Amino acid sequence: MQTRAFEARVDACPDDVWAALTDPEATRRFFFGLAVDSDWQVGSPIVYRGQPPHELTGELVLVAKPNVLMHSLTDGLRSEGDADAVGWVTWTVERHPSGGSTVCVRVEDLEGLGDPEVDQAWCQVLTRLGAHFDGARERTGQSPSA
């Protein structure tokens, strides 16, 4: 397993960041055209849908509005019957002392492959999330760990 964390500071309070993370129209703008769908209850499915065949699926593990959202993540293109999670995604949102919020996305890759393109994609998601709120103040980068 390989774990990576990506962090950004955004000009929004935690409640507004939570709203963006859970709103299909908002996620479509910052998450590569993928609209999120869930009932936001632990144990329920979460699906990020884009233009077919783009789809990511998972199951909600922890929902603690507005600070923590954790779910499994499976590439929707995996073959039938191969629905095991390929990773875990944990979003944490904390109020920043000087305003706005610090958003961290922690990605645990169960296959341990560590793809630099995927890492860059997560950085782009955070940058676009910040732009959703009129621009990210500062991207604090990533911290890989094994």
Sequence and secondary structure as in RCSB ss.txt:
>XXXX:A:sequence
MQTRAFEARVDACPDDVWAALTDPEATRRFFFGLAVDSDWQVGSPIVYRGQPPHELTGELVLVAKPNVLMHSLTD
GLRSEGDADAVGWVTWTVERHPSGGSTVCVRVEDLEGLGDPEVDQAWCQVLTRLGAHFDGARERTGQSPSA
>XXXX:A:secstr
 EEEEEEEEESS HHHHHHHHH HHHHHHHTTT EEE    TT EEEEE STT EEEEEEEEEETTTEEEEEEEE
TTS TT    SEEEEEEEEE TTSSEEEEEEEEETT    HHHHHHHHHHHHHHHHHTT EEEEEEE  B 
